[in-house]
Structure formats: C-alpha cells, structure tokens
Amino acid sequence: MQLQLYGKKIWVFRQSIDFRASIDRLSSLIANDLKQDPQGGIFLFYNRNKDKVKCLSYHKNGFVLVYKRLDKGKFCFYFNKGISEMSIEELGWLLAGLEWQKMRNWRELSYDKFS
C-alpha cells in the first residue's frame, strides 16, 4: 500500500514537542499557536532527542499521522523556534535520515561536452 500525502506547503515546527500528542493535540497546536489551517499542508514535528518525527496531513476525508523513529542516529534540525517551510525533496532527505538543510544547496551537474 502506498499513501500519497498532498499539501500546498510542507511546514516544520521548529521546536521539539511532547510525542504523546496525537492528531487532536497537533491540529490544535497548528491552528492556535501557528495560526495555520491544519488541512492546508503537511506539518512535521520532532521530539526532544530528535530521533522521532511525526507528520500530520489531511487526506481527502480525515487526518493522517505518520510516525518515524530512527533505529540509530538523529534527524538533523538546525534552527530557532517557530515554523519553517520545506520542499518535497527536503522531506524525502529528512525521512531518509540525511542532513536535508545542507542538501538544499546540492544541484545536479550537467555538461554540454566532455573532454
């Protein structure tokens, strides 16, 4: 089974949260603290140890909560409090456990001729 999440924007909440929070608490946090529409995008949250990520999104007729825990290592988050926007590529890098913020500057190389 493959579930595709759609959202105009992907937002990262830039401070750790209590990971006991589920859909209702996260939706309330988005609406009340961030002043965003919980159905308006994909929202990412991480725990204090940065080894777990929750992704909240609205899918057609209800919310979906995706949870990922790394077996080894930590997710890379380097920023101050607030909210930050990310691209779908960056989300893929993040969930793969890569340093997605450093990879923002990565560009595919293209050559016209080879010598």
Number of C-alpha atoms within 10 A of each C-alpha: 3 4 7 6 14 15 15 9 13 21 21 18 19 18 16 16 15 11 15 7 12 12 15 10 11 22 20 15 16 18 14 12 10 13 10 15 12 20 19 14 18 23 26 24 21 24 17 11 10 16 17 19 20 20 20 25 23 18 15 10 6 8 15 16 14 11 14 12 16 14 8 8 11 15 22 16 16 11 11 10 10 11 14 14 14 17 13 13 11 19 17 12 16 18 17 12 16 16 17 22 16 11 13 13 8 9 7 5 5 6 5 4 5 4 2
